[in-house]
Amino acid sequence: MAEELGWDHWQSDADLGIISRFPFTSEVETSQAAAGVRIRIDEATGQEVELWTAHLGYDPYGPYDACFDGMAVEDIFQREAQSGRTPQAEAIAKDLAPKIAAADETPVLLVGDFNTPSHLDWTEATKDSHCGYGQVDWPVTKIFEKAGLQDSFREANPDPAAVPGNTWSPVYPKHEGSTGVDEPQDRIDFIDYAGDKLTVKDSVSFVEGDPKPVPDQAGNAWPTDHAAVLTTFTVG
């Protein structure tokens, strides 16, 4: 698709990809479950950004541990580490640290499927939507916050009870798609950023149309089992 558009692009051997209508100005770097490249977004000023994409481990999945098995939070967190997500997030944060330190000059974006909810979403105010759990400080999003990254969606939509922004899943309302127990619905896809040159204008999660659930998804216009996240920034 990028080649047809004449855009710069990169694809890993597995499940990471970046396409940009702006030119890449560096080689692609990789980290645990992530990769990134520098992109020039303004030829007149030479302004660049560091754009990193991540896809973290998915099994075991925290909301299943909570909603299906009623696990204690400390046990859920042990399985977050077992899934690979926690060590992957720690490695990504370490590798991005020097870039985040320089983000006021070259902003940093970390985007992707983190396969975990956010500590900004599982709160006392939203516990009825999260199987009765109140505040849960999900490790991955806490690690990225501590590293200096801000959650653009939640910055634009600060009330998780009013605007959940769920991205998992428009085609799995039930655990088997259209049958089974209710599937936990969560915001597990993120656009995080660092750097005072970026200002969040708005951020939304969306799908096209009203996609049918699995196993009747073949005719859907929407091509994936996640909703998309779109954040619009101003730069300067």
N, C-alpha and C positions, 0 to 999 in steps of 0.2 A: 504494500500500500504506500509506504514512504517513497519507494522508488518511482511509482507512478506519479506521485505528487512532486517529485524532485526534492524531497526533504532529506536531511541527514538522519541516519538511523543506526542502531546497533541492536543485535540480538544475541543473547547467550545461547549456549548449547542446551540449556534447560528452559527456564520460565521467566527470564528477565528480558525486558526490551525497553528501548528509548527511541522515540521518534521526535523530531523537532523541525519546524519550519525555519528556525534560526540555525546558523552554522555551529558545528562542534569546533572548539578551538584547542582541544587537548585529546590525548589518548584516553580511552575508557579505563578507569581504575576499578578494581573489585575488592570487596570485603566479604565477610561471611554473609551469604544470602542477600548481598546487595552489590550494586555497581553504580558508577557515576561518571559524569563527563562535564567539562566546562563548556558553556554555551554563550556565544555573544548575542545579546538580545537587542543591542542598539549599535549600529555601525557608526552613527554620527558621534556618539560619546565613547564608544568602546566598552560600554557597560556589559559585564558578563555575570553569569550565575553558575553556581555548582548545582547540577541536578542529579540527585541520587534516587534510585528506585530499589525497593526491597520486597522480598516475598519470604516471610518467615515460616518456620515449621508449623504444621497444622494439626498434629496428632501427638498426644491427647489435646482435646479442645476444651478450654476452660468453661464456657457456658454449659457444655454437656455435663461436666463434672458437677457444676452447681445445680443446674435445673433437673437433670435426670437422676443424679446420684446423691444430691444434697450434701456434698462434701464440705467439711470445714475449710475455711479460707486458707489456713496454713497448709492443708493437704493439697488444695488446688494449686497453690504457689509452688509446691514441690513438683507437681506435674507440669507446671509451666516451664520449669527448668528442664524436665525430662523431654518435653516436646522439642527442645532446641531453641525456643523463642528467646528465653532470657539470656543465654550466652550469646546468641546471635546479636541481640540488641546491644549487649555490652561491647561486643567486638566492633559493631558499626559505630557506636558512640565514641569509642576510643580512636578509630580510624578517622572519624570526622572532626575530632577535637581541634586540630590545627586549622581546619577550614572554618569551623564555627567561630574560632577566636578571631578570624579575619573577615567575618561575615558582614561587618559594617561597610567593608569595601567591596567584597564579592559575596552577595547573598547566597545562602545555602537552602536548597529544597530537598527534603527527604519524603518520598511519596511511595505508596504501595499498599499491598495487602499484608497487614501485620498479623492477621489471624488471632487477634485478641481484642476484647473490648478495651475501653479507656477508663482510667480512674476518674475522668471528668464526667463520665456517663453513669457509672454505677454509684449512686448516691442515695442518701436517705429519702430524698424527694422522688426517686425513680424506682424504689424497691418493688413496687407492685408490678413493674414491667420486667423485673429481673429476678423472678422466682423468690421474692421475699428478702433478698440480700440488700443490705444498705450500702454504706461506703465500702468499696473494694478497691484497694490501691494496686491495680493490675501492674505487674512489674515492668513490662515493655514500655508502656506509655510513661511511667514514672522515670525510667532510665533516660528516655529521650528528652523529657522535660528537664531533668537534672542536667543533661548535657547542654541545655541552652536552646532547645528547639521548642517552638510554639505550635499549637494545634490550630491551624487556620480555620477549620470548620467551627470549632467550639468558640474561637474568638469572635466569629461573625454571628454565632448562634449560642449565646452563653447559657441558655436555660435548656438542659437536656430533657426536662419533662415536657416542655413546650415544643421543642424541635429535636426529636431523637436522632434524625439523620441516618437511620439504619441502612446499611449496605448489604448485609447478609440476612435474608436473601429474598429477592423478589420472586423467585421460582420455587422456594422451599417454605411455604407457609406451614406445612406439616413436615415431620421428620423424614418422611419418604416422598415428599413433594406435595401430593394432594391427599395423602392418607397418613395415618399414624398420629403420634402425639404432636402437640404444637412445637414447632421449631423455635428455639430461642432466636429472637431478632435483635441484632446488634450492629453497631457501627465499628467495623473492623478494617476499613480502608481509610487511609489518612493522607493529608497533605500538610506536613510539618515544615517549618521554615525558621531561619535565623537571619538577622541583619536588619539594621534600622532603615535601609533604603526601601524595604518592602512594607507596604501597608495593605492590609486586607480590605478589599472593597465589598466583597460578598462571597459566600460559599454555600453550595447546595449539593445535595445528593439527589440523583434522578435516574429514571429509566425512561425508555421510549414506549409510549402506549401502556397497555395493561397486559403484561406477559402472562401466559398461561403457565401453571406450575408443572414441574416434572411429574409424570412422564409425557406430558402433552406439549412440550416446549418447542417442538421442531419447527412450527410455523411462526414462532415469535420473531418480531423485528429486532428485539433486543438480543444481542448475541452472547450474553454471559449470565452466569448465575449470581453475580454481584451487581448491585447498583453502582453507578459511577459517582465520583466526587469531583466537583469543579470549583476551584477557587480562583477568583479574579483579584489580582494585586495591582496597585499602582506602584510605580518605581520612581524613586527620586528622593 
